[in-house]
């Protein structure tokens, strides 16, 4: 590596600082899930929003509408024509822990990640990076073999590999950081 390239090396600390200065991130997502025994992958797509102060809003549009809201106290699943399902840390601690982890992934929350994973961070050059997380706490170590995050300016992709050999690939595109506050409409996403 030349001295020039070393000046542009990305570190995990730098990545966390970068994400900390992104109070609101909006993006489109595509999810492809390959499940053992099912010949064709399952695909879904939609929009997501991460607010450092409010939580994660995940709105799947295809193949059917489904919205997930994650904040510090609740996870809410909303499907058209059905009563919203509310999950709290008390009612389902394992699922809630996983959802807390998802927010930590999007925000590169080093403390939460180090508590739950062995971390392998790689600078791939040209400001591209990869973060491989190997679970070291239960129940995560019983669910996943690894979670791999790839990105450059933003988090571009997450690969979840689980203990059953299933793979879930999430790709994020059209990242938008402005406005840095939630619109009135976006504020309503988090009211349930």
C-alpha positions in Angstrom: 0.0 0.0 0.0 1.4 3.4 -0.9 1.6 6.3 1.5 -1.0 8.1 -0.6 -3.5 5.2 -0.1 -2.8 5.0 3.6 -4.1 8.5 4.0 -7.5 7.3 2.8 -7.6 4.1 4.8 -11.0 3.6 6.5 -11.1 2.5 10.2 -14.0 1.3 12.2 -13.7 4.4 14.4 -14.0 6.6 11.4 -17.0 4.7 10.1 -18.8 5.0 13.4 -18.1 8.8 13.5 -19.3 9.1 9.9 -22.6 7.3 10.7 -23.0 9.3 13.9 -23.1 12.4 11.8 -26.0 11.0 9.8 -29.0 11.7 12.0 -31.5 10.5 9.4 -30.8 8.0 6.6 -33.4 7.1 4.0 -32.8 4.4 1.4 -34.4 1.9 -0.9 -33.9 -1.8 -0.1 -34.0 -5.1 -1.9 -33.9 -8.3 0.1 -33.2 -11.7 -1.4 -33.6 -14.7 0.8 -32.2 -18.1 -0.2 -33.8 -20.8 2.0 -32.6 -24.4 2.1 -35.0 -26.7 0.2 -36.7 -23.9 -1.7 -35.4 -23.7 -5.3 -36.1 -20.0 -5.9 -35.0 -17.2 -3.7 -37.7 -15.0 -2.0 -37.4 -11.4 -3.0 -38.9 -8.2 -1.4 -38.2 -4.5 -1.8 -39.3 -1.2 -0.3 -38.0 1.8 1.6 -36.3 2.2 4.9 -35.6 5.1 7.2 -33.2 5.2 10.2 -33.5 8.0 12.7 -31.0 8.2 15.5 -33.7 9.6 17.8 -36.7 7.6 16.7 -35.6 4.2 15.4 -36.0 2.2 12.2 -38.9 2.3 9.8 -38.9 -0.6 7.3 -41.6 -0.4 4.7 -41.8 -3.4 2.3 -43.8 -2.7 -0.8 -43.3 -5.9 -2.8 -44.4 -8.7 -2.9 -47.0 -7.3 -0.4 -47.1 -4.3 1.9 -45.6 -4.8 5.3 -44.3 -2.2 7.8 -41.9 -2.7 10.7 -41.1 -0.1 13.3 -38.3 -0.5 15.8 -37.6 1.9 18.6 -36.0 1.5 22.0 -39.1 0.1 23.5 -41.2 -1.6 20.8 -41.2 -3.5 17.6 -44.5 -3.1 15.7 -45.4 -5.1 12.6 -48.2 -3.6 10.5 -49.9 -5.5 7.7 -52.8 -4.1 5.7 -56.2 -5.0 7.2 -54.7 -6.5 10.3 -54.3 -5.3 13.9 -50.7 -4.1 14.4 -48.6 -6.6 16.4 -46.6 -5.0 19.1 -43.6 -6.8 20.6 -41.7 -5.5 23.6 -38.5 -6.6 25.4 -40.8 -8.2 28.1 -43.0 -10.1 25.6 -40.2 -11.5 23.4 -36.7 -10.8 24.6 -34.9 -12.7 21.9 -36.7 -11.1 19.0 -36.4 -7.7 20.6 -32.6 -8.2 21.1 -32.3 -9.0 17.4 -34.2 -5.8 16.5 -32.0 -3.7 18.8 -29.1 -5.3 17.0 -30.5 -4.3 13.5 -30.5 -0.6 14.6 -26.9 -1.0 15.9 -25.9 -2.4 12.5 -27.3 0.6 10.6 -25.7 3.1 13.0 -22.3 1.1 13.3 -22.8 1.3 17.1 -19.5 -0.1 18.1 -20.4 -0.8 21.8 -23.4 -2.9 20.9 -21.5 -4.7 18.1 -18.5 -5.5 20.3 -20.7 -6.8 23.1 -22.4 -9.3 20.8 -19.8 -10.1 18.1 -16.2 -10.8 17.3 -15.4 -8.1 14.8 -13.3 -8.3 11.7 -13.0 -4.9 9.9 -11.3 -4.6 6.5 -10.4 -1.5 4.5 -10.9 -2.7 0.9 -9.4 0.5 -0.7 -11.1 3.4 -2.4 -13.0 4.0 0.8 -14.8 0.7 0.5 -15.0 -1.4 3.7 -16.3 -4.7 5.0 -17.3 -5.6 8.5 -17.7 -9.3 9.4 -19.5 -10.0 12.6 -19.3 -13.4 14.2 -21.8 -13.8 17.0 -20.4 -14.6 20.5 -23.6 -14.2 22.6 -26.8 -16.1 22.9 -29.3 -16.2 21.1 -27.4 -14.7 18.2 -24.7 -17.5 18.1 -27.5 -20.0 17.8 -29.1 -18.1 14.9 -26.3 -16.8 12.7 -22.8 -18.0 11.6 -21.9 -14.5 10.4 -23.3 -11.1 9.5 -21.3 -9.3 6.8 -21.7 -5.5 6.2 -20.3 -3.8 3.1 -20.2 -0.2 2.2 -18.4 2.9 1.1 -20.0 6.2 2.0 -23.0 4.4 3.3 -24.0 0.9 4.4 -24.6 -0.7 1.0 -25.3 -4.3 1.8 -25.8 -6.8 4.6 -25.4 -10.6 4.3 -26.9 -12.7 7.0 -25.8 -16.3 7.0 -27.8 -18.5 9.5 -27.2 -21.8 11.2 -29.6 -23.6 8.8 -27.5 -22.6 5.8 -30.1 -19.9 4.7 -28.8 -16.6 3.3 -30.4 -13.2 3.4 -28.9 -10.5 1.3 -30.0 -6.9 1.8 -28.9 -4.2 -0.7 -29.5 -0.5 -0.1 -29.6 2.1 -2.8 -30.6 5.8 -3.3 -29.4 6.9 0.1 -30.7 10.3 1.2 -29.3 12.2 4.2 -31.3 15.4 3.8 -33.3 16.8 5.3 -31.5 15.9 8.6 -34.7 16.0 10.5 -37.9 14.0 9.9 -40.7 15.5 7.9 -44.2 15.7 9.5 -45.2 12.7 7.5 -42.1 10.7 8.6 -42.8 11.6 12.3 -46.1 9.9 11.9 -44.4 6.6 11.0 -43.3 6.3 14.6 -46.7 7.0 16.2 -48.5 3.8 17.0 
